[in-house]
Amino acid sequence: MDTHEQEIFEIFTRTKALQQGHFVLRSGLHSGHYFQCAQVCQHLDAVERLAEFLLAKLRAQGIQFTTVLAPAMGGLVIGQEIARQARARFIFAEKENDALVLRRGFTLTPGEQVLVAEDVVTRGGRVLECLEIIRQAGGAAQAIAMLVDRSAGEARFVVPPVSLLELSFPTYPAGAVPEALARIPVTKPGS
């Protein structure tokens, strides 16, 4: 890990965002590790620093945007902070009839340059839903900014993904949980 990655990892550890135990992830997979980004998001000084790191990586790749779209709940805090620092507009998508949609009068215009912001990506389902919202509105998705890529680079998108940390802890389908992990009481922390 480089110096920035060490600082980012320290922020997650210090705020207890990185947890160990037996978890059922939103994806339905089981893991011995969980990123509870809500823990880091209660410390706005940490969120500010994480957004600074993400914006630096986005700018280094020449990614420009005028709007940040985040899926509720996970992407709300980091998405809003990225938008604040970039002086961009911030909107969010939320579930309605089990699908992410824009509500509350939020709209996108054709050609609008949109950054999708998310906390943790394991399979990328909510990010894909946001990209579809942008496509249907005629917007121009520019990139995905995420705090943690748990997919080990396996989640694929039509625009560049930019993450602060790429960590891959083993995950298991419900029928293939190792015995040592199965002995630990299961927690389903939510998303």
QUIVENSUL-V862118 format. One record per backbone hydrogen bond with DSSP energy under -0.5 kcal/mol. CO is the residue of the C=O (numbers start at 0). NH is the residue of the N-H. Records with the same first field share a line. If there is no record, write none. Layout:
BEGIN
CO=NH, NH
END
This chain:
BEGIN
1=5
2=6
3=7
4=8
5=9
6=10
7=11
8=12
9=13
10=14
11=16, 17
12=15
16=18, 35
18=33
21=186
22=24, 30
24=27
28=24
29=171
30=22
31=20
33=18, 35
34=36
35=38, 39
36=40
37=41
38=41
39=42
41=43
42=45, 46
43=47
44=48
45=49
46=50
47=51
48=52
49=53
50=54
51=55
52=56
53=57
54=58
55=59
56=60
57=60, 62
58=61
65=88
66=114
67=90
68=116
69=92
70=74
72=75
74=78
75=79
76=80
77=81
78=82
79=83
80=84
81=85
82=86, 87
83=86
88=67
90=69
91=102
92=71
93=100
95=98
98=95
100=93
102=105
108=111
111=113, 139
112=65, 66
113=141, 142
114=68
115=144
116=70
117=146
118=146, 147
119=121
120=149, 150
123=127
124=128
125=129
126=130
127=131
128=132
129=133
130=134
131=135
132=136
133=137, 138
134=137
137=110
138=140
139=113
141=159
142=115
143=145, 161
144=117
145=163
146=163, 164
147=120, 149
148=151, 166
150=153
159=143
161=145
164=148, 166
166=168
169=31
171=29
172=175
173=176
177=181
178=182
180=183
184=21
186=23, 188
END
